[in-house]
Amino acid sequence: MQSIKLRSHIGSDGILHLEIPLGITDKEIEVTVIYQQLEPSAPAKTPEELGWPAGFFEQTAGSLADDPIQRYPQGEYDTREPLE
C-alpha cells in the first residue's frame, strides 16, 4: 500500500478532480479518499506589522546593483572519512 498526500482546490462546480500519475497500467487498485477542509489562512502581514520600518524594502531593493558581490575561488577541500 502506498500513501500520497496532496492539497487540491474544489472549483465552483463542487467536484474535486484528482490527477495522480502512479506509473501503474492495466491493474485494478483500491483508492481511499479522506478529506479535511482547511480553514482559510490569515491574510499576510505587512512589513510594518512584522517590525520593519516603513518603506525599508523599497529603499534598499537593488542597493548592490552597482557593486555586485564576488565569490572568490575557494581552494581545495579536505577529503573526510564518512561518519558511522
A tleap script that builds the chain and sets N, CA, C and O, in Angstrom:
source leaprc.protein.ff14SB
mol = sequence {
  NMET GLN SER ILE LYS LEU ARG SER HIE ILE
  GLY SER ASP GLY ILE LEU HIE LEU GLU ILE
  PRO LEU GLY ILE THR ASP LYS GLU ILE GLU
  VAL THR VAL ILE TYR GLN GLN LEU GLU PRO
  SER ALA PRO ALA LYS THR PRO GLU GLU LEU
  GLY TRP PRO ALA GLY PHE PHE GLU GLN THR
  ALA GLY SER LEU ALA ASP ASP PRO ILE GLN
  ARG TYR PRO GLN GLY GLU TYR ASP THR ARG
  GLU PRO LEU CGLU
}
set mol.1.N position { 0.851 -1.169 0.000 }
set mol.1.CA position { 0.000 0.000 0.000 }
set mol.1.C position { 0.891 1.224 0.000 }
set mol.1.O position { 1.885 1.275 0.725 }
set mol.2.N position { 0.548 2.192 -0.793 }
set mol.2.CA position { 1.270 3.453 -0.885 }
set mol.2.C position { 0.356 4.577 -0.414 }
set mol.2.O position { -0.865 4.481 -0.534 }
set mol.3.N position { 0.938 5.628 0.113 }
set mol.3.CA position { 0.159 6.773 0.585 }
set mol.3.C position { 0.664 8.020 -0.120 }
set mol.3.O position { 1.871 8.238 -0.224 }
set mol.4.N position { -0.253 8.831 -0.598 }
set mol.4.CA position { 0.081 10.089 -1.259 }
set mol.4.C position { -0.734 11.181 -0.595 }
set mol.4.O position { -1.953 11.066 -0.476 }
set mol.5.N position { -0.065 12.240 -0.162 }
set mol.5.CA position { -0.761 13.371 0.452 }
set mol.5.C position { -0.610 14.570 -0.461 }
set mol.5.O position { 0.495 14.888 -0.898 }
set mol.6.N position { -1.715 15.237 -0.750 }
set mol.6.CA position { -1.656 16.410 -1.606 }
set mol.6.C position { -2.726 17.402 -1.206 }
set mol.6.O position { -3.673 17.061 -0.498 }
set mol.7.N position { -2.570 18.619 -1.659 }
set mol.7.CA position { -3.594 19.651 -1.476 }
set mol.7.C position { -4.196 19.940 -2.832 }
set mol.7.O position { -3.504 19.937 -3.849 }
set mol.8.N position { -5.490 20.190 -2.835 }
set mol.8.CA position { -6.166 20.471 -4.088 }
set mol.8.C position { -7.239 21.511 -3.829 }
set mol.8.O position { -7.515 21.857 -2.680 }
set mol.9.N position { -7.836 22.004 -4.887 }
set mol.9.CA position { -8.880 23.025 -4.784 }
set mol.9.C position { -10.144 22.503 -5.438 }
set mol.9.O position { -10.104 21.944 -6.534 }
set mol.10.N position { -11.254 22.684 -4.766 }
set mol.10.CA position { -12.550 22.314 -5.333 }
set mol.10.C position { -13.109 23.543 -6.015 }
set mol.10.O position { -13.268 24.589 -5.385 }
set mol.11.N position { -13.407 23.426 -7.291 }
set mol.11.CA position { -13.913 24.552 -8.059 }
set mol.11.C position { -15.367 24.866 -7.746 }
set mol.11.O position { -15.978 24.235 -6.884 }
set mol.12.N position { -15.903 25.827 -8.439 }
set mol.12.CA position { -17.286 26.266 -8.196 }
set mol.12.C position { -18.298 25.189 -8.544 }
set mol.12.O position { -19.458 25.276 -8.143 }
set mol.13.N position { -17.864 24.156 -9.300 }
set mol.13.CA position { -18.785 23.067 -9.632 }
set mol.13.C position { -18.941 22.087 -8.466 }
set mol.13.O position { -19.795 21.202 -8.523 }
set mol.14.N position { -18.120 22.231 -7.396 }
set mol.14.CA position { -18.220 21.368 -6.234 }
set mol.14.C position { -17.627 19.992 -6.436 }
set mol.14.O position { -17.882 19.094 -5.634 }
set mol.15.N position { -16.838 19.797 -7.491 }
set mol.15.CA position { -16.255 18.491 -7.791 }
set mol.15.C position { -14.743 18.566 -7.621 }
set mol.15.O position { -14.092 19.474 -8.138 }
set mol.16.N position { -14.199 17.607 -6.895 }
set mol.16.CA position { -12.762 17.509 -6.717 }
set mol.16.C position { -12.190 16.643 -7.836 }
set mol.16.O position { -12.594 15.493 -8.007 }
set mol.17.N position { -11.262 17.191 -8.585 }
set mol.17.CA position { -10.621 16.460 -9.676 }
set mol.17.C position { -9.215 16.082 -9.226 }
set mol.17.O position { -8.427 16.948 -8.849 }
set mol.18.N position { -8.903 14.797 -9.265 }
set mol.18.CA position { -7.584 14.318 -8.879 }
set mol.18.C position { -6.887 13.715 -10.084 }
set mol.18.O position { -7.439 12.843 -10.756 }
set mol.19.N position { -5.704 14.169 -10.352 }
set mol.19.CA position { -4.864 13.586 -11.399 }
set mol.19.C position { -3.569 13.189 -10.721 }
set mol.19.O position { -2.736 14.040 -10.410 }
set mol.20.N position { -3.400 11.888 -10.491 }
set mol.20.CA position { -2.242 11.390 -9.777 }
set mol.20.C position { -1.581 10.311 -10.631 }
set mol.20.O position { -2.093 9.194 -10.720 }
set mol.21.N position { -0.454 10.632 -11.257 }
set mol.21.CA position { 0.236 9.598 -12.035 }
set mol.21.C position { 0.859 8.582 -11.094 }
set mol.21.O position { 1.631 8.946 -10.207 }
set mol.22.N position { 0.532 7.317 -11.281 }
set mol.22.CA position { 1.018 6.264 -10.401 }
set mol.22.C position { 2.075 5.383 -11.048 }
set mol.22.O position { 2.790 4.664 -10.350 }
set mol.23.N position { 2.185 5.429 -12.358 }
set mol.23.CA position { 3.133 4.559 -13.036 }
set mol.23.C position { 2.645 3.122 -13.112 }
set mol.23.O position { 3.437 2.213 -13.361 }
set mol.24.N position { 1.358 2.906 -12.901 }
set mol.24.CA position { 0.766 1.565 -12.966 }
set mol.24.C position { -0.185 1.550 -14.151 }
set mol.24.O position { -0.954 2.491 -14.347 }
set mol.25.N position { -0.136 0.488 -14.937 }
set mol.25.CA position { -1.050 0.374 -16.071 }
set mol.25.C position { -1.716 -0.994 -16.044 }
set mol.25.O position { -1.138 -1.975 -15.576 }
set mol.26.N position { -2.926 -1.039 -16.548 }
set mol.26.CA position { -3.694 -2.281 -16.689 }
set mol.26.C position { -3.785 -3.086 -15.400 }
set mol.26.O position { -3.641 -4.309 -15.422 }
set mol.27.N position { -4.023 -2.408 -14.270 }
set mol.27.CA position { -4.183 -3.066 -12.981 }
set mol.27.C position { -5.382 -2.473 -12.274 }
set mol.27.O position { -5.720 -1.308 -12.487 }
set mol.28.N position { -6.025 -3.261 -11.439 }
set mol.28.CA position { -7.093 -2.746 -10.600 }
set mol.28.C position { -6.479 -2.307 -9.283 }
set mol.28.O position { -5.609 -2.986 -8.735 }
set mol.29.N position { -6.933 -1.173 -8.779 }
set mol.29.CA position { -6.460 -0.690 -7.493 }
set mol.29.C position { -7.650 -0.249 -6.659 }
set mol.29.O position { -8.725 0.032 -7.190 }
set mol.30.N position { -7.455 -0.191 -5.375 }
set mol.30.CA position { -8.476 0.334 -4.474 }
set mol.30.C position { -7.973 1.685 -3.977 }
set mol.30.O position { -6.814 1.810 -3.581 }
set mol.31.N position { -8.831 2.685 -3.995 }
set mol.31.CA position { -8.462 4.036 -3.598 }
set mol.31.C position { -9.351 4.460 -2.439 }
set mol.31.O position { -10.573 4.323 -2.501 }
set mol.32.N position { -8.735 4.975 -1.384 }
set mol.32.CA position { -9.466 5.518 -0.252 }
set mol.32.C position { -9.181 7.016 -0.198 }
set mol.32.O position { -8.021 7.428 -0.214 }
set mol.33.N position { -10.217 7.819 -0.136 }
set mol.33.CA position { -10.057 9.266 -0.064 }
set mol.33.C position { -10.566 9.739 1.284 }
set mol.33.O position { -11.716 9.494 1.649 }
set mol.34.N position { -9.706 10.413 2.014 }
set mol.34.CA position { -10.082 11.050 3.274 }
set mol.34.C position { -9.822 12.537 3.080 }
set mol.34.O position { -8.713 12.926 2.713 }
set mol.35.N position { -10.817 13.362 3.317 }
set mol.35.CA position { -10.586 14.780 3.094 }
set mol.35.C position { -10.846 15.574 4.360 }
set mol.35.O position { -11.620 15.171 5.228 }
set mol.36.N position { -10.171 16.719 4.437 }
set mol.36.CA position { -10.317 17.625 5.560 }
set mol.36.C position { -10.349 19.031 4.993 }
set mol.36.O position { -9.438 19.444 4.275 }
set mol.37.N position { -11.396 19.756 5.319 }
set mol.37.CA position { -11.499 21.131 4.845 }
set mol.37.C position { -10.527 21.993 5.626 }
set mol.37.O position { -10.491 21.936 6.855 }
set mol.38.N position { -9.741 22.789 4.923 }
set mol.38.CA position { -8.765 23.662 5.554 }
set mol.38.C position { -9.401 25.007 5.857 }
set mol.38.O position { -10.186 25.539 5.071 }
set mol.39.N position { -9.050 25.531 6.991 }
set mol.39.CA position { -9.530 26.866 7.342 }
set mol.39.C position { -8.782 27.881 6.481 }
set mol.39.O position { -7.602 27.694 6.184 }
set mol.40.N position { -9.463 28.949 6.083 }
set mol.40.CA position { -8.757 29.952 5.285 }
set mol.40.C position { -7.599 30.529 6.094 }
set mol.40.O position { -7.730 30.793 7.289 }
set mol.41.N position { -6.480 30.717 5.431 }
set mol.41.CA position { -5.317 31.254 6.125 }
set mol.41.C position { -5.512 32.745 6.406 }
set mol.41.O position { -6.239 33.441 5.697 }
set mol.42.N position { -4.855 33.202 7.440 }
set mol.42.CA position { -4.932 34.618 7.800 }
set mol.42.C position { -4.250 35.437 6.710 }
set mol.42.O position { -3.287 34.978 6.097 }
set mol.43.N position { -4.740 36.633 6.472 }
set mol.43.CA position { -4.088 37.463 5.451 }
set mol.43.C position { -2.634 37.738 5.837 }
set mol.43.O position { -2.302 37.843 7.018 }
set mol.44.N position { -1.791 37.851 4.839 }
set mol.44.CA position { -0.372 38.102 5.074 }
set mol.44.C position { -0.182 39.439 5.769 }
set mol.44.O position { -0.868 40.414 5.465 }
set mol.45.N position { 0.758 39.473 6.706 }
set mol.45.CA position { 1.042 40.713 7.424 }
set mol.45.C position { 1.909 41.618 6.566 }
set mol.45.O position { 2.707 41.146 5.756 }
set mol.46.N position { 1.749 42.895 6.748 }
set mol.46.CA position { 2.571 43.870 6.032 }
set mol.46.C position { 3.956 43.908 6.670 }
set mol.46.O position { 4.113 43.499 7.821 }
set mol.47.N position { 4.969 44.394 5.937 }
set mol.47.CA position { 6.300 44.503 6.544 }
set mol.47.C position { 6.288 45.337 7.833 }
set mol.47.O position { 7.019 45.036 8.777 }
set mol.48.N position { 5.469 46.368 7.865 }
set mol.48.CA position { 5.388 47.203 9.060 }
set mol.48.C position { 4.839 46.419 10.244 }
set mol.48.O position { 5.294 46.595 11.374 }
set mol.49.N position { 3.851 45.546 9.985 }
set mol.49.CA position { 3.292 44.717 11.052 }
set mol.49.C position { 4.300 43.693 11.556 }
set mol.49.O position { 4.205 43.222 12.690 }
set mol.50.N position { 5.269 43.350 10.704 }
set mol.50.CA position { 6.313 42.406 11.092 }
set mol.50.C position { 7.515 43.090 11.735 }
set mol.50.O position { 8.495 42.426 12.074 }
set mol.51.N position { 7.450 44.405 11.906 }
set mol.51.CA position { 8.508 45.127 12.605 }
set mol.51.C position { 9.513 45.841 11.725 }
set mol.51.O position { 10.476 46.404 12.245 }
set mol.52.N position { 9.329 45.843 10.402 }
set mol.52.CA position { 10.256 46.538 9.516 }
set mol.52.C position { 9.861 48.009 9.418 }
set mol.52.O position { 8.672 48.324 9.459 }
set mol.53.N position { 10.822 48.911 9.291 }
set mol.53.CA position { 10.491 50.334 9.129 }
set mol.53.C position { 9.719 50.555 7.830 }
set mol.53.O position { 9.909 49.838 6.848 }
set mol.54.N position { 8.853 51.551 7.847 }
set mol.54.CA position { 8.053 51.864 6.655 }
set mol.54.C position { 8.966 52.200 5.485 }
set mol.54.O position { 9.880 53.013 5.622 }
set mol.55.N position { 8.722 51.573 4.325 }
set mol.55.CA position { 9.489 51.840 3.109 }
set mol.55.C position { 10.863 51.197 3.069 }
set mol.55.O position { 11.642 51.482 2.159 }
set mol.56.N position { 11.186 50.333 4.029 }
set mol.56.CA position { 12.524 49.731 4.099 }
set mol.56.C position { 12.874 48.981 2.822 }
set mol.56.O position { 13.949 49.191 2.260 }
set mol.57.N position { 11.988 48.114 2.359 }
set mol.57.CA position { 12.309 47.293 1.193 }
set mol.57.C position { 12.351 48.115 -0.090 }
set mol.57.O position { 13.157 47.834 -0.976 }
set mol.58.N position { 11.510 49.106 -0.196 }
set mol.58.CA position { 11.538 49.980 -1.374 }
set mol.58.C position { 12.843 50.781 -1.419 }
set mol.58.O position { 13.363 51.055 -2.500 }
set mol.59.N position { 13.370 51.152 -0.259 }
set mol.59.CA position { 14.592 51.963 -0.206 }
set mol.59.C position { 15.853 51.121 -0.395 }
set mol.59.O position { 16.865 51.630 -0.878 }
set mol.60.N position { 15.809 49.850 -0.025 }
set mol.60.CA position { 17.023 49.031 -0.072 }
set mol.60.C position { 17.058 48.041 -1.231 }
set mol.60.O position { 18.123 47.498 -1.525 }
set mol.61.N position { 15.952 47.790 -1.892 }
set mol.61.CA position { 15.935 46.833 -3.001 }
set mol.61.C position { 16.863 47.306 -4.110 }
set mol.61.O position { 16.762 48.448 -4.557 }
set mol.62.N position { 17.760 46.444 -4.554 }
set mol.62.CA position { 18.691 46.780 -5.636 }
set mol.62.C position { 19.857 47.635 -5.198 }
set mol.62.O position { 20.560 48.185 -6.045 }
set mol.63.N position { 20.086 47.765 -3.905 }
set mol.63.CA position { 21.150 48.652 -3.433 }
set mol.63.C position { 22.552 48.160 -3.797 }
set mol.63.O position { 23.494 48.953 -3.782 }
set mol.64.N position { 22.716 46.891 -4.121 }
set mol.64.CA position { 24.024 46.374 -4.525 }
set mol.64.C position { 24.129 46.176 -6.032 }
set mol.64.O position { 25.034 45.485 -6.501 }
set mol.65.N position { 23.233 46.761 -6.784 }
set mol.65.CA position { 23.223 46.566 -8.236 }
set mol.65.C position { 24.509 47.074 -8.887 }
set mol.65.O position { 24.984 46.480 -9.855 }
set mol.66.N position { 25.081 48.170 -8.365 }
set mol.66.CA position { 26.300 48.727 -8.947 }
set mol.66.C position { 27.557 48.100 -8.356 }
set mol.66.O position { 28.649 48.324 -8.877 }
set mol.67.N position { 27.433 47.327 -7.293 }
set mol.67.CA position { 28.577 46.726 -6.615 }
set mol.67.C position { 28.286 45.239 -6.409 }
set mol.67.O position { 27.998 44.811 -5.291 }
set mol.68.N position { 28.360 44.452 -7.484 }
set mol.68.CA position { 27.989 43.044 -7.338 }
set mol.68.C position { 28.937 42.298 -6.393 }
set mol.68.O position { 30.132 42.586 -6.335 }
set mol.69.N position { 28.391 41.359 -5.674 }
set mol.69.CA position { 29.164 40.541 -4.762 }
set mol.69.C position { 29.936 39.510 -5.576 }
set mol.69.O position { 29.382 38.881 -6.477 }
set mol.70.N position { 31.210 39.341 -5.257 }
set mol.70.CA position { 32.036 38.372 -5.960 }
set mol.70.C position { 32.378 37.237 -5.014 }
set mol.70.O position { 32.660 37.457 -3.837 }
set mol.71.N position { 32.350 36.034 -5.536 }
set mol.71.CA position { 32.788 34.875 -4.765 }
set mol.71.C position { 34.128 34.449 -5.332 }
set mol.71.O position { 34.240 34.060 -6.495 }
set mol.72.N position { 35.133 34.532 -4.491 }
set mol.72.CA position { 36.479 34.211 -4.918 }
set mol.72.C position { 36.691 32.702 -4.867 }
set mol.72.O position { 35.937 32.001 -4.192 }
set mol.73.N position { 37.704 32.187 -5.570 }
set mol.73.CA position { 37.955 30.742 -5.547 }
set mol.73.C position { 38.093 30.241 -4.109 }
set mol.73.O position { 38.687 30.907 -3.261 }
set mol.74.N position { 37.539 29.068 -3.853 }
set mol.74.CA position { 37.501 28.530 -2.500 }
set mol.74.C position { 38.652 27.585 -2.194 }
set mol.74.O position { 38.831 27.183 -1.044 }
set mol.75.N position { 39.431 27.226 -3.200 }
set mol.75.CA position { 40.530 26.311 -2.959 }
set mol.75.C position { 40.052 24.875 -2.894 }
set mol.75.O position { 38.894 24.577 -3.185 }
set mol.76.N position { 40.963 23.984 -2.505 }
set mol.76.CA position { 40.638 22.567 -2.427 }
set mol.76.C position { 40.112 22.234 -1.040 }
set mol.76.O position { 40.581 22.783 -0.043 }
set mol.77.N position { 39.148 21.344 -0.978 }
set mol.77.CA position { 38.572 20.921 0.290 }
set mol.77.C position { 39.225 19.621 0.737 }
set mol.77.O position { 39.615 18.790 -0.084 }
set mol.78.N position { 39.337 19.460 2.047 }
set mol.78.CA position { 39.886 18.230 2.604 }
set mol.78.C position { 38.926 17.080 2.344 }
set mol.78.O position { 37.708 17.257 2.353 }
set mol.79.N position { 39.491 15.896 2.113 }
set mol.79.CA position { 38.686 14.680 1.990 }
set mol.79.C position { 38.489 14.139 3.394 }
set mol.79.O position { 39.458 13.944 4.128 }
set mol.80.N position { 37.251 13.896 3.771 }
set mol.80.CA position { 36.957 13.425 5.117 }
set mol.80.C position { 36.378 12.018 5.075 }
set mol.80.O position { 35.739 11.604 4.107 }
set mol.81.N position { 36.628 11.310 6.155 }
set mol.81.CA position { 36.063 9.969 6.297 }
set mol.81.C position { 34.589 10.103 6.655 }
set mol.81.O position { 34.222 10.988 7.428 }
set mol.82.N position { 33.729 9.234 6.102 }
set mol.82.CA position { 32.309 9.322 6.434 }
set mol.82.C position { 32.057 8.954 7.902 }
set mol.82.O position { 32.758 8.123 8.478 }
set mol.83.N position { 31.040 9.593 8.490 }
set mol.83.CA position { 30.648 9.289 9.858 }
set mol.83.C position { 29.945 7.951 9.890 }
set mol.83.O position { 29.249 7.587 8.942 }
set mol.84.N position { 30.121 7.224 10.965 }
set mol.84.CA position { 29.461 5.930 11.074 }
set mol.84.C position { 28.397 5.975 12.129 }
set mol.84.O position { 27.724 4.973 12.371 }
savepdb mol mol.pdb
quit
